[in-house]
Amino acid sequence: MTALVTGGRSGIGAAIVAALGDEDVTVLDLVDGFDVSRAETWRALEGEFDAAFLNAGVVTGESEIAALTDAQYRRIVGANVDGVVYGVRELAARLMPRGGSIVVTASLAGLVGSRLDPVYALTKHAVVGFVRSVAPQLEARGIRINALCPGFADTPLVADEMRDALPAPLIPAPFVAEGALRALQDPESGGAWVVQPNRIERFRYPGVPGPR
């Protein structure tokens, strides 16, 4: 398997790289100069991949919408939304010519609300909606795509002052990586895999009421 992992130098991304073991893995990270929010960075990427983990992401660290700065907003939308759209576009257009499987790291905050960081929740809801919506056209190209929706994981994104206030224990990053590999192997497409402490399962979306 030939895989790429964005945000692969720390946190969940590094755990995914470790879980892939001896596979051929390309690690893409901002610390190495790969900015997922820049379309030209994606266009310059070369190679062919069977698997992709679009994992790079940030938080605003701001719970009060009135205090949110323009810079915080643009940074998180660039990393969490643009980075996914650009990545999927390039994978579909040229980097997965023989098909493959894509896992996008969303969050439990992409399925429920988050008072701690509403704009983070906004971006992750966008990612989940994008995954569900783009799945049929990718499937026609032989590409599966699924979202990974972990709860609070033990990564640098969770600030020290938040840890004692969380309702559940932090999830070890290697356990989240296990969920990512299960999502990668999912024969279905367009789904969301929830990772909670000691629990990994595919989310079942409720139906939307139709007309009367």
PyMOL commands that set and color helices and strands:
alter all, ss='L'
color gray80, all
select helices_A, chain A and resi 11-20+30-32+39-43+65-67+70-95+108-110+118-139+160-163+173-184
alter helices_A, ss='H'
color red, helices_A
select strands_A, chain A and resi 2-6+24-28+51-54+100-105+143-150+192-196+199-202
alter strands_A, ss='S'
color yellow, strands_A
deselect
rebuild
show_as cartoon
